[in-house]
């Protein structure tokens, strides 16, 4: 029973724990204490890990949690993402988390560490703005990836990289000496609590997006089916031509004559207009022959026994092919006799 209750309400248990961590840190800060955690982090990170090469890397990493980069990414989302609802959600999240951080800083008014900062920062220290806003911004991206991306390997890789980036941004603030470790932990804690509340409220919004995705998916499936039908129609057409060539002697003769006429046209250098006339006649004669074959096959299937009307249908279709063939021969003579003589 307890296990089911925890499973059902695990998000709000995490929110509660994060708020408790934040308040415990805040209690010591209001008493103007430098926490043992801050002293230990200073000794381990600032005194033992600082090098010139690592400092350059940390400056780049910390910039990824700065206002310019996050605003640029948000504007990029507004311009690139087709789904405006996701773009608006990302923008709203950035605005709310930034405003919340400013409010907390100006209520708590904790001074920044002095004497060992490698970069210049203004404003108050607790909670760390870079840590808090980065957790909210990149955390929402992770959440959206898990909700909207179907491939598991993409989910795992992106989530791992973004999670590592969030931790490194927090670490960089301690390394560069502009925040205490408690500032970073407090920023992460309150941001996780905020993000759970934000995504819970936005869940209905995401369901609408998911519904739109399902509609688009269905449309895509329909389009693929249509494309498949179109591909199959070409396939069946070529199969019909190939089958007729195997069984119909007249069609073989028509194709042979077409090849002879093409060779003669190249040798005699007939004009573009004359080529157009030849190509049209090629298509008409072969098409009529195929139609004649289809009619004969259909008549044979419908009337396997001899019948006067069946014979009449076959004779008429054969006559249509003959008339068109004679017409093609006459046009061919008109084109080629002047070229030969």
C-alpha angles and dihedrals in degrees: 000000000000090000091054091048091051091047091050096047102030092122093058091044088057090048090051093049092047092050090048091052090049093049093047090053090045092053092058092044092054087054088057092242127153101223122233085236091060093049092049092048091049092053095044100041109024099036100035109028106041116115131154094248094047091047090059091051092048091052090055092047093048090052089061087067094045128108096253095054096043092047090048091050091048092050088047090054090051091051101038107034113086093204105077093192092065091046091051091048092053092047094047091048092053093048095047095045091048094048091046091052093051091049093050093047094051093046094048098035098194112173119235122252112278132216104021107057116131093196132036117251130171131206132043128321111225122104103018108244095206092050096044099044093041091052090050096044102041091033090059090049089054090049092050091048091054092047101042108026116082102193111089097206090055090050093051096044096046094044092049094049094046092045090051090048091054092051092046092051089054091046091050091057091057092042093052090050098237096113140032118239088248089058090057096044091046090050092050093046098050091041093054090050091048093046093053090052092045094050092045090056091044093050092095089050090053092049088059089050090048089050090052089049091053090051090050090047091053091048090050091051090050090049091050090050091051090049089049090051090050091049091048091050090058090045093051092045092055090045089053092051092047092048092049092050090055096049107027118075093190092057090053089052091050092051091048091051089048091055091048091049092049091052091046090049092053092048094045093042096226118196127262091255091052090049090052090052091049094047092049091050092047090055095045097047094047092043092050090048090052090048089049090052091049091050093049091049092048093048091049090050094047096041112026090170123070113272131169093230092050089052090048092053091050093046093050094050090046089049091053090054091047093052091050092047091051089049090052091050091051092050089047092053091049090053101041106033093070090047094051099042 
